[in-house]
Amino acid sequence: MSPVGTPDPPPEEPNSAWLTDEELADVRRRIPLLYVEAVPVRVDGLGVVTSVGLLLRANAQGDITRTLVSGRVMFGETLRDALFRHLEKDLGPMAFPQLPASPVPFHVAEYFPIPGLSAYLDERQHAVALAYVVPVTGTIEPRQDALEVTWMTPAEASSASIHAELEGGRGTLLRAALASVGVLG
């Protein structure tokens, strides 16, 4: 199954809060980590969601899958800053996300490395993800490991076929996102 988030490049500053691969693996074995996940959307003039953006990528096994924007919250980083960093990292600097006025998520997803404990699975770790629906107004240029961003209607995004393409329970999370904004198809 797909892990929560995608790796970030190490920061330039020498005293950063970034963990080495070995330190991260050790932490993942010991404590839950905090993540943010974002469902990028386009909205009309009334704020109604008209389309949903899903990332297309290759997973560790080489399979082509869909996923959401996601990643870790770093030590000392606000939720707002983490959301913005991951949206820019995955969608490009010209995406112009409209971050929520309040950092209250629509859902809290608890990922476990053991199948069956929740709807969300991450074989590497126990992770808690705060999930947001974020309107974007700019030009999308996928970066990092995203091959493309596919825009689809809410009805298409909530279909069984798209649900099956999202790993780790993200199909369930996407449906919760669409329900939270009143457009579950």
GROMACS elastic network, one bead per residue, 0.5 to 0.9 nm:
[ bonds ]
;  ai    aj funct       b0    kb
    1    59     6  0.85203   500
    1    60     6  0.89958   500
    1   121     6  0.70701   500
    1   122     6  0.65634   500
    1   123     6  0.67833   500
    1   167     6  0.56871   500
    1   168     6  0.54318   500
    2     5     6  0.86501   500
    2    59     6  0.66924   500
    2    60     6  0.78498   500
    2    65     6  0.88728   500
    2    67     6  0.85483   500
    2   121     6  0.79761   500
    2   122     6  0.64929   500
    2   123     6  0.79159   500
    2   166     6  0.85045   500
    2   167     6  0.53574   500
    2   168     6  0.55394   500
    3     6     6  0.76796   500
    3    59     6  0.89629   500
    3   121     6  0.78427   500
    3   123     6  0.68654   500
    3   124     6  0.68911   500
    3   125     6  0.83977   500
    3   167     6  0.83570   500
    3   168     6  0.71212   500
    4    35     6  0.76837   500
    4    37     6  0.85616   500
    4    70     6  0.66892   500
    4    71     6  0.67318   500
    4    72     6  0.83777   500
    4   111     6  0.80059   500
    4   121     6  0.85517   500
    4   122     6  0.63536   500
    4   124     6  0.89360   500
    4   125     6  0.89208   500
    4   127     6  0.77397   500
    4   129     6  0.82405   500
    4   168     6  0.78884   500
    5     8     6  0.89925   500
    5    35     6  0.74661   500
    5    36     6  0.82604   500
    5    37     6  0.77962   500
    5    68     6  0.83462   500
    5    69     6  0.72014   500
    5    72     6  0.66801   500
    5    86     6  0.88952   500
    6    69     6  0.85492   500
    6    70     6  0.67932   500
    6    71     6  0.58050   500
    6    72     6  0.83723   500
    6   144     6  0.81761   500
    6   145     6  0.77495   500
    7    10     6  0.89523   500
    7    71     6  0.74335   500
    7    72     6  0.86013   500
    7   144     6  0.85649   500
    8    11     6  0.84228   500
    8    71     6  0.80388   500
    8    72     6  0.87779   500
    8    86     6  0.87197   500
    8    89     6  0.82415   500
    8   144     6  0.82935   500
    9    12     6  0.89829   500
   10    13     6  0.87475   500
   10    16     6  0.86797   500
   10    18     6  0.64832   500
   10    19     6  0.83866   500
   10    20     6  0.86035   500
   11    14     6  0.78982   500
   11    16     6  0.67268   500
   11    17     6  0.86230   500
   11    18     6  0.69912   500
   12    15     6  0.89563   500
   12    16     6  0.79009   500
   13    16     6  0.55627   500
   15    18     6  0.84252   500
   16    19     6  0.84601   500
   17    74     6  0.66509   500
   17    75     6  0.58458   500
   17    76     6  0.79971   500
   18    24     6  0.89039   500
   18    74     6  0.72981   500
   18    75     6  0.82232   500
   19    22     6  0.78388   500
   19    23     6  0.56052   500
   19    24     6  0.56093   500
   20    23     6  0.51120   500
   20    24     6  0.60583   500
   20    25     6  0.85556   500
   21    24     6  0.51510   500
   21    25     6  0.61677   500
   21    26     6  0.86632   500
   22    25     6  0.51774   500
   22    26     6  0.62647   500
   22    27     6  0.87035   500
   23    26     6  0.51050   500
   23    27     6  0.61693   500
   23    28     6  0.85786   500
   24    27     6  0.50645   500
   24    28     6  0.60256   500
   24    29     6  0.86635   500
   25    28     6  0.51152   500
   25    29     6  0.64365   500
   25    30     6  0.89856   500
   25   124     6  0.83143   500
   25   125     6  0.87869   500
   26    29     6  0.53131   500
   26    30     6  0.66858   500
   27    30     6  0.51662   500
   27    31     6  0.60199   500
   27    32     6  0.81805   500
   27    33     6  0.82477   500
   28    31     6  0.58720   500
   28    32     6  0.66841   500
   28    33     6  0.70801   500
   28   124     6  0.70639   500
   28   125     6  0.52531   500
   28   126     6  0.70744   500
   28   127     6  0.84049   500
   29    32     6  0.83982   500
   29   124     6  0.80132   500
   29   125     6  0.65176   500
   29   126     6  0.81524   500
   30   125     6  0.87015   500
   30   126     6  0.87889   500
   31   125     6  0.82812   500
   31   126     6  0.70863   500
   31   127     6  0.83248   500
   32   111     6  0.89717   500
   32   125     6  0.70330   500
   32   128     6  0.66659   500
   33    72     6  0.73699   500
   33    73     6  0.82150   500
   33   125     6  0.79848   500
   33   126     6  0.67961   500
   33   128     6  0.61416   500
   33   129     6  0.83448   500
   34    71     6  0.85918   500
   34    72     6  0.59368   500
   34    73     6  0.58107   500
   34    74     6  0.83893   500
   34   127     6  0.59793   500
   34   128     6  0.50554   500
   34   129     6  0.58660   500
   34   130     6  0.77840   500
   35    70     6  0.69244   500
   35    71     6  0.53582   500
   35    73     6  0.53418   500
   35    74     6  0.88163   500
   35    79     6  0.89770   500
   35    82     6  0.84971   500
   35   127     6  0.70579   500
   35   128     6  0.60390   500
   35   130     6  0.62987   500
   35   131     6  0.85566   500
   36    69     6  0.82599   500
   36    70     6  0.55612   500
   36    71     6  0.57599   500
   36    72     6  0.63893   500
   36    73     6  0.67526   500
   36    79     6  0.74400   500
   36    82     6  0.70666   500
   36    83     6  0.63023   500
   36    86     6  0.83012   500
   36   128     6  0.83327   500
   36   129     6  0.50900   500
   36   131     6  0.58361   500
   36   132     6  0.77014   500
   37    68     6  0.66306   500
   37    69     6  0.55717   500
   37    71     6  0.67318   500
   37    72     6  0.89736   500
   37    83     6  0.75418   500
   37    86     6  0.85080   500
   37   129     6  0.62834   500
   37   130     6  0.61268   500
   37   132     6  0.62346   500
   37   133     6  0.85998   500
   38    68     6  0.62327   500
   38    69     6  0.50743   500
   38    70     6  0.62090   500
   38    83     6  0.72892   500
   38    86     6  0.85095   500
   38    87     6  0.74890   500
   38   130     6  0.85423   500
   38   131     6  0.57470   500
   38   133     6  0.56470   500
   38   134     6  0.63060   500
   39    52     6  0.71681   500
   39    53     6  0.69378   500
   39    54     6  0.75000   500
   39    68     6  0.59547   500
   39    69     6  0.65489   500
   39    70     6  0.89557   500
   39   131     6  0.78190   500
   39   132     6  0.62867   500
   39   134     6  0.59920   500
   39   135     6  0.82926   500
   39   174     6  0.72749   500
   39   177     6  0.72303   500
   40    51     6  0.86819   500
   40    52     6  0.60616   500
   40    53     6  0.52898   500
   40    54     6  0.74813   500
   40    68     6  0.80393   500
   40    69     6  0.76576   500
   40    87     6  0.82269   500
   40    91     6  0.89791   500
   40    97     6  0.80395   500
   40   132     6  0.86177   500
   40   133     6  0.61689   500
   40   135     6  0.56815   500
   40   136     6  0.62665   500
   41    49     6  0.63787   500
   41    50     6  0.74248   500
   41    51     6  0.56257   500
   41    53     6  0.58652   500
   41   133     6  0.69811   500
   41   134     6  0.60245   500
   41   136     6  0.60582   500
   41   137     6  0.87120   500
   41   151     6  0.84125   500
   42    47     6  0.86903   500
   42    48     6  0.83483   500
   42    49     6  0.58116   500
   42    50     6  0.57431   500
   42    51     6  0.52031   500
   42    52     6  0.65169   500
   42    53     6  0.80568   500
   42   134     6  0.85009   500
   42   135     6  0.54205   500
   42   136     6  0.59145   500
   42   137     6  0.68112   500
   42   151     6  0.88415   500
   43    46     6  0.75360   500
   43    47     6  0.51149   500
   43    48     6  0.51361   500
   43    50     6  0.52825   500
   43    51     6  0.70949   500
   43   135     6  0.65445   500
   43   136     6  0.82144   500
   43   137     6  0.84545   500
   44    47     6  0.52669   500
   44    48     6  0.54748   500
   44    49     6  0.66009   500
   44    50     6  0.64468   500
   45    48     6  0.74511   500
   46    49     6  0.89625   500
   47    50     6  0.88412   500
   47   135     6  0.89197   500
   48   181     6  0.78353   500
   48   182     6  0.83770   500
   48   183     6  0.80942   500
   49    52     6  0.75469   500
   49   135     6  0.82639   500
   49   153     6  0.85083   500
   49   154     6  0.74910   500
   49   178     6  0.85343   500
   49   181     6  0.74223   500
   49   182     6  0.84900   500
   49   183     6  0.69868   500
   50   152     6  0.83702   500
   50   153     6  0.60879   500
   50   154     6  0.68228   500
   50   183     6  0.86694   500
   51   151     6  0.59647   500
   51   152     6  0.52155   500
   51   154     6  0.58970   500
   51   157     6  0.84784   500
   52   150     6  0.79645   500
   52   151     6  0.53775   500
   52   152     6  0.53815   500
   52   153     6  0.61399   500
   52   154     6  0.62053   500
   52   156     6  0.89546   500
   52   157     6  0.68011   500
   52   178     6  0.89043   500
   53    68     6  0.81732   500
   53   149     6  0.58611   500
   53   150     6  0.54382   500
   53   152     6  0.66272   500
   53   153     6  0.89979   500
   53   157     6  0.86457   500
   54    66     6  0.62298   500
   54    67     6  0.59793   500
   54    68     6  0.58211   500
   54    69     6  0.79933   500
   54   148     6  0.83113   500
   54   149     6  0.54164   500
   54   150     6  0.53070   500
   54   151     6  0.65807   500
   54   152     6  0.81603   500
   54   157     6  0.83884   500
   55    65     6  0.82357   500
   55    66     6  0.53656   500
   55    67     6  0.51707   500
   55    68     6  0.59709   500
   55    69     6  0.72542   500
   55    90     6  0.81827   500
   55    91     6  0.87305   500
   55   142     6  0.79984   500
   55   146     6  0.58825   500
   55   147     6  0.72859   500
   55   148     6  0.59091   500
   55   150     6  0.63983   500
   56    64     6  0.69064   500
   56    65     6  0.57977   500
   56    67     6  0.65740   500
   56    68     6  0.89582   500
   56   145     6  0.87665   500
   56   146     6  0.57151   500
   56   147     6  0.54425   500
   56   148     6  0.52835   500
   56   149     6  0.60487   500
   56   150     6  0.70489   500
   57    63     6  0.81488   500
   57    64     6  0.55480   500
   57    65     6  0.55462   500
   57    66     6  0.61898   500
   57    67     6  0.75292   500
   57   145     6  0.62456   500
   57   147     6  0.51605   500
   57   148     6  0.72846   500
   58    61     6  0.76742   500
   58    62     6  0.52662   500
   58    63     6  0.52655   500
   58    65     6  0.60298   500
   58    66     6  0.84363   500
   58   145     6  0.75262   500
   58   146     6  0.78046   500
   58   147     6  0.77567   500
   59    62     6  0.52171   500
   59    63     6  0.54629   500
   59    64     6  0.64198   500
   59    65     6  0.67047   500
   60    63     6  0.74827   500
   61    64     6  0.89698   500
   64   165     6  0.84370   500
   65   165     6  0.54610   500
   65   166     6  0.63295   500
   65   167     6  0.73440   500
   66   150     6  0.89919   500
   66   162     6  0.79551   500
   66   165     6  0.55985   500
   66   166     6  0.50693   500
   66   167     6  0.74139   500
   67    70     6  0.85020   500
   67   165     6  0.81185   500
   67   166     6  0.56092   500
   67   167     6  0.70782   500
   67   170     6  0.70049   500
   67   171     6  0.87084   500
   68   166     6  0.84296   500
   68   170     6  0.74734   500
   68   174     6  0.82821   500
   69    83     6  0.88330   500
   69    86     6  0.66060   500
   69    87     6  0.63154   500
   69    89     6  0.88166   500
   69    90     6  0.64398   500
   69    91     6  0.82452   500
   70    83     6  0.80904   500
   70    86     6  0.62857   500
   70    87     6  0.79202   500
   70    90     6  0.84922   500
   70   129     6  0.84561   500
   70   131     6  0.87772   500
   71    82     6  0.78652   500
   71    83     6  0.83160   500
   71    85     6  0.89778   500
   71    86     6  0.62497   500
   71   129     6  0.86638   500
   72    82     6  0.74351   500
   72    86     6  0.85799   500
   72   129     6  0.85245   500
   73    76     6  0.84600   500
   73    77     6  0.63637   500
   73    78     6  0.76306   500
   73    79     6  0.69052   500
   73    81     6  0.86058   500
   73    82     6  0.55252   500
   73    83     6  0.83660   500
   74    77     6  0.53304   500
   74    78     6  0.83009   500
   74    82     6  0.74115   500
   75    78     6  0.86776   500
   77    80     6  0.82276   500
   77    81     6  0.62519   500
   77    82     6  0.64106   500
   78    81     6  0.51332   500
   78    82     6  0.61986   500
   78    83     6  0.86015   500
   79    82     6  0.50443   500
   79    83     6  0.60799   500
   79    84     6  0.85511   500
   79   103     6  0.67188   500
   79   130     6  0.88390   500
   80    83     6  0.51943   500
   80    84     6  0.61940   500
   80    85     6  0.85892   500
   80    99     6  0.72422   500
   80   100     6  0.83557   500
   80   102     6  0.88624   500
   80   103     6  0.65743   500
   81    84     6  0.51296   500
   81    85     6  0.60178   500
   81    86     6  0.86149   500
   82    85     6  0.51043   500
   82    86     6  0.61841   500
   82    87     6  0.85164   500
   83    86     6  0.53738   500
   83    87     6  0.60643   500
   83    88     6  0.85328   500
   83    99     6  0.78785   500
   83   132     6  0.86487   500
   84    87     6  0.51673   500
   84    88     6  0.60538   500
   84    89     6  0.83791   500
   84    97     6  0.72950   500
   84    99     6  0.74939   500
   85    88     6  0.52864   500
   85    89     6  0.59513   500
   85    90     6  0.86653   500
   86    90     6  0.60681   500
   86    91     6  0.82119   500
   87    90     6  0.53815   500
   87    91     6  0.56204   500
   87    92     6  0.73810   500
   87    93     6  0.84717   500
   87    95     6  0.78407   500
   87    96     6  0.89100   500
   87    97     6  0.72207   500
   88    91     6  0.52516   500
   88    93     6  0.50692   500
   88    94     6  0.77386   500
   88    95     6  0.68455   500
   88    96     6  0.81914   500
   88    97     6  0.81585   500
   88   142     6  0.89625   500
   88   143     6  0.84824   500
   89    92     6  0.58306   500
   89    93     6  0.74749   500
   89   142     6  0.80413   500
   89   143     6  0.61920   500
   89   144     6  0.66661   500
   90    93     6  0.89573   500
   90   140     6  0.89555   500
   90   141     6  0.80748   500
   90   142     6  0.54847   500
   90   144     6  0.60606   500
   90   145     6  0.79019   500
   90   146     6  0.67113   500
   91    94     6  0.78907   500
   91    95     6  0.59985   500
   91   139     6  0.84111   500
   91   140     6  0.52892   500
   91   141     6  0.54482   500
   91   143     6  0.61869   500
   91   144     6  0.88952   500
   91   146     6  0.84893   500
   91   148     6  0.89825   500
   91   149     6  0.77340   500
   92    95     6  0.57852   500
   92    96     6  0.88030   500
   92   139     6  0.79055   500
   92   140     6  0.59276   500
   92   142     6  0.57331   500
   92   143     6  0.61033   500
   93    96     6  0.72382   500
   93   138     6  0.89277   500
   93   139     6  0.85088   500
   93   140     6  0.81614   500
   93   141     6  0.79281   500
   94    97     6  0.86881   500
   94   137     6  0.87003   500
   94   138     6  0.55092   500
   94   139     6  0.53671   500
   94   140     6  0.65583   500
   94   141     6  0.76450   500
   95   136     6  0.58474   500
   95   137     6  0.62564   500
   95   139     6  0.50248   500
   95   140     6  0.51327   500
   95   141     6  0.76289   500
   96   135     6  0.85446   500
   96   136     6  0.54957   500
   96   137     6  0.55037   500
   96   138     6  0.50272   500
   96   139     6  0.77760   500
   96   140     6  0.88617   500
   97   134     6  0.64502   500
   97   135     6  0.58412   500
   97   137     6  0.64793   500
   97   138     6  0.76486   500
   98   101     6  0.88196   500
   98   134     6  0.61673   500
   98   135     6  0.53922   500
   98   136     6  0.58601   500
   98   137     6  0.75693   500
   99   102     6  0.83980   500
   99   103     6  0.83350   500
   99   132     6  0.89731   500
   99   133     6  0.88031   500
   99   134     6  0.60369   500
   99   135     6  0.74396   500
   99   136     6  0.86935   500
  100   103     6  0.62536   500
  100   104     6  0.81604   500
  100   132     6  0.83176   500
  100   133     6  0.84349   500
  100   134     6  0.70898   500
  100   135     6  0.88253   500
  101   104     6  0.88154   500
  102   105     6  0.84926   500
  103   132     6  0.84764   500
  104   107     6  0.86656   500
  104   130     6  0.82980   500
  104   131     6  0.87915   500
  104   132     6  0.80379   500
  105   108     6  0.69127   500
  105   130     6  0.56151   500
  105   131     6  0.52033   500
  105   132     6  0.51280   500
  105   133     6  0.81869   500
  106   130     6  0.78342   500
  106   131     6  0.59818   500
  106   132     6  0.57290   500
  106   133     6  0.74508   500
  106   176     6  0.80746   500
  106   177     6  0.69096   500
  106   180     6  0.65089   500
  107   129     6  0.83439   500
  107   130     6  0.62460   500
  107   131     6  0.52661   500
  107   132     6  0.73134   500
  107   173     6  0.79616   500
  107   176     6  0.74945   500
  107   177     6  0.77302   500
  107   180     6  0.86916   500
  108   128     6  0.69392   500
  108   129     6  0.57495   500
  108   131     6  0.60629   500
  109   118     6  0.86270   500
  109   119     6  0.83145   500
  109   120     6  0.68401   500
  109   127     6  0.82546   500
  109   128     6  0.58128   500
  109   129     6  0.50765   500
  109   130     6  0.64979   500
  109   131     6  0.72197   500
  109   173     6  0.75985   500
  110   118     6  0.70216   500
  110   119     6  0.82094   500
  110   120     6  0.63554   500
  110   121     6  0.82848   500
  110   126     6  0.73983   500
  110   127     6  0.59096   500
  110   129     6  0.63175   500
  110   130     6  0.88694   500
  111   114     6  0.87767   500
  111   117     6  0.85258   500
  111   118     6  0.69999   500
  111   119     6  0.77901   500
  111   122     6  0.56460   500
  111   123     6  0.87068   500
  111   125     6  0.75236   500
  111   126     6  0.55133   500
  111   128     6  0.60913   500
  111   129     6  0.76512   500
  111   168     6  0.80708   500
  111   169     6  0.86416   500
  112   115     6  0.71043   500
  112   116     6  0.85901   500
  112   117     6  0.67277   500
  112   118     6  0.70784   500
  112   119     6  0.89714   500
  112   120     6  0.66109   500
  112   121     6  0.51444   500
  112   122     6  0.56253   500
  112   123     6  0.70222   500
  112   124     6  0.83285   500
  112   125     6  0.62255   500
  112   127     6  0.66105   500
  112   128     6  0.87993   500
  113   117     6  0.87408   500
  113   120     6  0.89171   500
  113   121     6  0.58563   500
  113   124     6  0.58719   500
  113   125     6  0.52708   500
  113   126     6  0.59658   500
  113   127     6  0.88008   500
  114   117     6  0.64581   500
  114   118     6  0.87328   500
  114   121     6  0.69639   500
  114   122     6  0.79085   500
  114   123     6  0.68576   500
  114   125     6  0.89489   500
  114   126     6  0.88097   500
  115   118     6  0.73604   500
  115   119     6  0.83273   500
  115   120     6  0.80971   500
  115   121     6  0.62104   500
  115   122     6  0.86530   500
  115   123     6  0.83709   500
  116   119     6  0.69915   500
  116   120     6  0.84116   500
  116   121     6  0.82289   500
  117   120     6  0.80386   500
  117   121     6  0.84017   500
  118   121     6  0.72935   500
  118   169     6  0.87918   500
  119   168     6  0.79083   500
  119   169     6  0.55309   500
  119   170     6  0.86417   500
  119   172     6  0.72829   500
  119   173     6  0.87571   500
  120   167     6  0.88192   500
  120   168     6  0.53308   500
  120   170     6  0.71613   500
  120   172     6  0.82826   500
  120   173     6  0.84760   500
  121   124     6  0.89775   500
  121   125     6  0.87444   500
  121   126     6  0.85799   500
  121   167     6  0.82558   500
  121   169     6  0.63168   500
  122   125     6  0.58630   500
  122   126     6  0.70773   500
  122   127     6  0.77048   500
  122   168     6  0.61532   500
  123   126     6  0.82923   500
  123   168     6  0.87874   500
  131   173     6  0.81045   500
  131   177     6  0.80091   500
  132   177     6  0.74300   500
  133   177     6  0.63661   500
  133   178     6  0.83546   500
  133   180     6  0.85205   500
  133   181     6  0.81100   500
  136   139     6  0.85230   500
  136   140     6  0.86916   500
  137   140     6  0.89152   500
  140   149     6  0.75262   500
  141   148     6  0.77985   500
  141   149     6  0.79814   500
  142   145     6  0.81725   500
  142   146     6  0.56609   500
  142   147     6  0.66655   500
  142   148     6  0.56167   500
  142   149     6  0.63935   500
  143   146     6  0.57015   500
  143   147     6  0.76624   500
  143   148     6  0.83533   500
  144   147     6  0.84298   500
  146   149     6  0.73702   500
  151   157     6  0.86921   500
  152   155     6  0.79998   500
  152   156     6  0.58880   500
  152   157     6  0.60466   500
  153   156     6  0.51681   500
  153   157     6  0.61339   500
  153   158     6  0.86487   500
  153   185     6  0.88346   500
  154   158     6  0.61171   500
  154   159     6  0.86916   500
  154   178     6  0.69355   500
  154   183     6  0.61789   500
  154   184     6  0.63910   500
  154   185     6  0.59528   500
  155   158     6  0.52862   500
  155   159     6  0.63980   500
  155   183     6  0.77614   500
  155   184     6  0.66937   500
  156   159     6  0.52842   500
  156   160     6  0.88300   500
  156   161     6  0.87168   500
  156   162     6  0.74266   500
  156   185     6  0.75183   500
  157   160     6  0.86103   500
  157   161     6  0.87228   500
  157   162     6  0.60146   500
  157   163     6  0.76553   500
  157   171     6  0.89282   500
  157   174     6  0.78284   500
  157   175     6  0.81070   500
  157   178     6  0.86417   500
  157   184     6  0.87191   500
  157   185     6  0.80117   500
  158   161     6  0.84384   500
  158   162     6  0.67347   500
  158   163     6  0.66703   500
  158   171     6  0.78438   500
  158   174     6  0.72687   500
  158   175     6  0.58361   500
  158   178     6  0.76894   500
  158   184     6  0.65259   500
  158   185     6  0.58379   500
  159   162     6  0.54973   500
  159   163     6  0.62095   500
  159   164     6  0.87605   500
  159   185     6  0.76013   500
  160   164     6  0.61795   500
  160   165     6  0.88283   500
  160   171     6  0.86172   500
  161   164     6  0.52112   500
  161   165     6  0.66198   500
  162   165     6  0.50810   500
  162   166     6  0.66531   500
  162   171     6  0.72845   500
  163   166     6  0.55179   500
  163   167     6  0.83991   500
  163   169     6  0.85585   500
  163   170     6  0.76074   500
  163   172     6  0.72545   500
  163   174     6  0.80594   500
  163   175     6  0.83522   500
  164   167     6  0.74206   500
  164   171     6  0.68943   500
  165   171     6  0.77199   500
  166   169     6  0.68853   500
  166   170     6  0.53647   500
  166   171     6  0.52401   500
  166   172     6  0.87668   500
  166   174     6  0.88460   500
  167   170     6  0.57925   500
  167   171     6  0.72168   500
  168   171     6  0.80900   500
  169   172     6  0.54762   500
  169   173     6  0.65875   500
  169   174     6  0.88595   500
  170   174     6  0.59158   500
  170   175     6  0.84603   500
  171   174     6  0.50699   500
  171   175     6  0.62736   500
  171   176     6  0.86458   500
  172   175     6  0.51947   500
  172   176     6  0.62671   500
  172   177     6  0.86835   500
  173   176     6  0.50274   500
  173   177     6  0.61954   500
  173   178     6  0.87627   500
  174   178     6  0.62871   500
  174   179     6  0.85886   500
  175   178     6  0.51270   500
  175   179     6  0.60998   500
  175   180     6  0.85257   500
  175   184     6  0.64738   500
  175   185     6  0.87139   500
  176   179     6  0.50296   500
  176   180     6  0.60404   500
  176   181     6  0.88629   500
  176   184     6  0.80535   500
  177   180     6  0.50907   500
  177   181     6  0.66970   500
  177   182     6  0.87990   500
  177   183     6  0.88546   500
  177   184     6  0.81925   500
  178   181     6  0.54363   500
  178   182     6  0.62187   500
  178   183     6  0.52193   500
  178   185     6  0.79919   500
  179   183     6  0.58194   500
  179   185     6  0.85448   500
  180   183     6  0.78448   500
  180   184     6  0.82115   500
  181   184     6  0.79212   500
